[in-house]
Amino acid sequence: MTMNMRAWGRLRWFRPVASVAGLVLVVVLPAPLSGQFGEEHAFKWFTGCAPIRITGQHHDTRLLRDAQVSGDITSDLPADVKHILRSKLDEHALATEDVFAWGLSGDLEEGTVLPRMEVSVLTQPSGRRDISMSFQKWLRDPISDKEHYATTWRVDVGDRPSRENELANIEAFIGFFLDEYLEVNAEACNDKPRR
């Protein structure tokens, strides 16, 4: 009985002390890592306001109806989709054709692979276009020590009743992307001239 009372006396203080210690670890330790926007936002959007490339493909399945077509039915992005994306990025001096930017890593001798907006357009036989947009950053996997593009944000813009609505939705989604991107990269982007 005395042993149980002593153990209870020690354990009774353990829970509040452990709770406070746990709270301190949760609140204080991640703060320098996450900054003011949180780890998830930093992972998704932060690039130091690096320029963004637009890449992608258009798969037009309507071409399969033509018996003359053989091989690849893939082409560059449709002009209207590319125009919306480029003009929105250009408003903030973010669009680029470059693959590398020199000196973004802090070392003038070393180039950094730029982030990209990867867009995939699938035109159905009905003419409807299913569109996916993803923001991709060049990341390194510490386990395999491999580097490659990784998607940190993605949205699908398919199954729209009209082409006008589809383009309006693309504009809305790139607008949402820019709101988030510019908020997280605000300090670096404030130094860039607008067009």
Order of alpha helices (4+ residues) and beta strands (2+ residues): alpha-alpha-alpha-beta-beta-alpha-beta-beta-beta-beta-beta-beta-alpha-alpha
